[in-house]
């Protein structure tokens, strides 16, 4: 396995490394069809339980329980264990019906992404609205403010007692060089695939510093819920991040004309002889690929070094892979970015 630091040309040099690891897009999913008690996979459970008829199409799901107030504020926590989810992007999804919005409280967290010290750093509130209205969503980032939302949806995006799928996407901020976040983070929220919040140019950072790590995700159904998902790649893409690639800032000025190479080996998991794998270097700040490898069909490591043209200036890059067909195990071993 290649795992070494590579120093580029220039006064400081450009550092990047990649270890070998399976590419992971889906970090957690739960349809609740296993009929397992909530405590099997979740912790910090408050007034919530699984149930055979509370899900979509009257199947298995999760619901809040107790008094009107308890149903409104009920929550449960998913913690992936050690290590935390280290990713500069995270997407969480939950299908729910908001059947318990009668409480007069201000609102409650639908999603809450927390750092390792259990201090949350991104939250999406629901059950928000003026007077009796509970149809508004609000997004918070503690890096910006603990009390002021970074963005608020319009009235009416939530329809109580109607099944809706809500997704929150988080692009975490880059390091400002002093251990704090730059104002280049983003929070985007959709309801049934329609965008209702898009907060850009904000500070979004875990409380534990860089790299950004999510130690747990809190869920609050405010009624009945089903089909939870946590992902580290955007929806609708087949490209997935190499889990342990260290995407430190790279300055194109350290490479003549911005031209560089990515040194890597690619292969697929056993039992997928017809699958192809391809790698690319992705500029995560400008959302653009700067170079791609040839396609490789092999269950053993094959050299697939490829040229890249770095974006002018200093940017963070990710090593990513894709496959045809999807759903196979993918592996990448790399020495990093070289002149």
Secondary structure, DSSP 8 states (H G I E B T S, - for coil): -----EE-SSSS--EEBEEEEE--SEEEEE-STT---GGGT-EEEESEEEESSSSGGG-SEEEE-SSHHHHHH-EEEE---SS-EE-SEEEEEEEE--------SS-EEEEEEE-TTS-EEEEEEEEE-STT---EEEEEETTT-SSS-SEE--TTS--TTS-EEEEEEEE---B-SSSSB-S-EEEEEEETTEEEEEEEEE----TT-SS-EE-EEEE--SSEEEEEEEESS-TT---EE-TT-B--EEEGGGSGGGEEEEEEEEEE-TT-TT-EEEEEEEETTTTEEEEE---B--SS-EE--EEEE--SSEEEEEEEEEEESSSS-EEEEEEEEE-
